[in-house]
Amino acid sequence: MSNSHGRNDLAQAVQSLIAGDLEAAHMIAQAHEGEPLADSIHAIIHRREGDYSNSLYWWRRVGDRAPEELRAIYGTDPADFVRRRQGALEGSAEAEECRRIEAEELKVLGTLVEAPHNA
């Protein structure tokens, strides 16, 4: 992120995501299109909406620029987690594990938007 204003905006996007206000988070992420963290948040929003193909599109756009901290919690390419989440049947152990990873994802996003360095 190039400045503290952008970081503050993305912090608000993460807070909106945590609160379940995907529309507000989406608007903020779109306003920062092209920034790796904003585009990662954009991909996460679409996955949480159940719009898996759009989420995959955004992860392709982010490519290798996805924050390492996010990549680490997915265990692989973030797109692999999108496909894993898409295939997880509600009520299954796999869906529970995906929800655990999604909770961790929110914590990681919170630390990334608070970090004083460029993301």
C-alpha positions in Angstrom: 0.0 0.0 0.0 1.3 3.4 -0.9 0.1 5.4 2.0 -1.7 5.4 5.3 -5.0 6.6 3.7 -5.0 3.4 1.6 -4.2 1.3 4.6 -7.0 3.0 6.6 -9.4 2.3 3.7 -8.4 -1.4 3.6 -8.6 -1.6 7.4 -12.2 -0.4 7.0 -12.8 -3.0 4.2 -11.5 -5.8 6.6 -13.8 -4.5 9.4 -16.7 -4.5 7.0 -15.8 -8.1 6.0 -15.7 -9.1 9.6 -19.1 -7.5 10.2 -20.6 -9.3 7.2 -21.0 -6.2 5.2 -19.7 -7.6 2.0 -21.1 -4.8 -0.2 -19.1 -2.1 1.8 -16.0 -4.2 1.8 -16.4 -4.8 -2.0 -16.7 -1.0 -2.7 -13.5 -0.2 -0.8 -11.5 -3.1 -2.4 -12.6 -2.0 -5.8 -11.5 1.6 -5.1 -7.9 0.2 -4.6 -7.9 -2.2 -7.6 -4.4 -3.1 -8.6 -3.0 -3.2 -5.1 -2.2 -6.8 -4.2 -3.8 -6.6 -0.7 -6.9 -4.9 -2.1 -7.2 -7.5 -4.9 -6.7 -10.3 -2.4 -9.5 -8.9 -0.2 -11.6 -8.6 -3.4 -11.0 -12.3 -4.1 -11.9 -13.2 -0.5 -15.2 -11.2 -0.7 -16.3 -13.1 -3.8 -15.5 -16.5 -2.3 -17.5 -15.6 0.9 -20.4 -14.6 -1.4 -20.2 -18.0 -3.0 -19.1 -16.4 -6.3 -16.3 -18.9 -6.7 -15.5 -18.2 -10.4 -15.1 -14.4 -9.7 -13.0 -15.2 -6.7 -10.7 -17.4 -8.9 -10.5 -14.5 -11.4 -9.3 -12.1 -8.7 -6.7 -14.6 -7.4 -5.4 -15.0 -11.0 -5.1 -11.2 -11.2 -3.2 -11.1 -7.9 -0.9 -14.0 -8.9 2.3 -14.2 -7.0 1.7 -10.8 -5.5 -0.7 -12.3 -2.9 0.6 -11.6 0.6 2.7 -14.4 1.9 0.9 -14.4 5.2 -2.4 -15.3 3.4 -0.7 -17.9 1.2 0.7 -19.5 4.3 -2.7 -20.1 5.9 -4.2 -21.6 2.7 -1.3 -24.1 2.6 -1.0 -23.7 -1.2 -2.1 -21.4 -3.9 -5.1 -19.3 -2.7 -7.1 -20.5 -5.7 -6.8 -24.1 -4.4 -8.5 -23.0 -1.2 -11.4 -21.4 -3.2 -11.9 -24.8 -5.0 -11.7 -26.6 -1.6 -14.3 -24.3 -0.1 -16.5 -24.7 -3.1 -16.5 -28.5 -2.8 -16.9 -28.6 1.0 -20.4 -29.9 1.9 -22.1 -28.0 4.7 -22.0 -29.9 7.9 -18.9 -31.9 6.9 -15.6 -31.9 8.6 -14.1 -30.3 5.5 -16.5 -27.4 5.8 -15.6 -27.0 9.5 -11.9 -26.9 8.5 -12.6 -24.3 5.8 -14.4 -22.1 8.4 -11.4 -22.4 10.7 -9.2 -21.2 7.9 -11.6 -18.4 7.0 -11.5 -17.2 10.7 -7.7 -17.3 10.6 -7.8 -15.4 7.3 -9.7 -12.5 8.9 -7.0 -12.3 11.7 -4.2 -12.3 9.1 -6.0 -9.6 7.1 -6.3 -7.5 10.3 -2.6 -7.7 10.9 -1.8 -6.9 7.3 -3.9 -3.7 7.2 -2.3 -2.5 10.5 1.3 -3.2 9.4 3.3 0.0 8.8 5.1 -1.4 5.8 4.0 -1.8 2.2 1.9 -4.9 1.7 
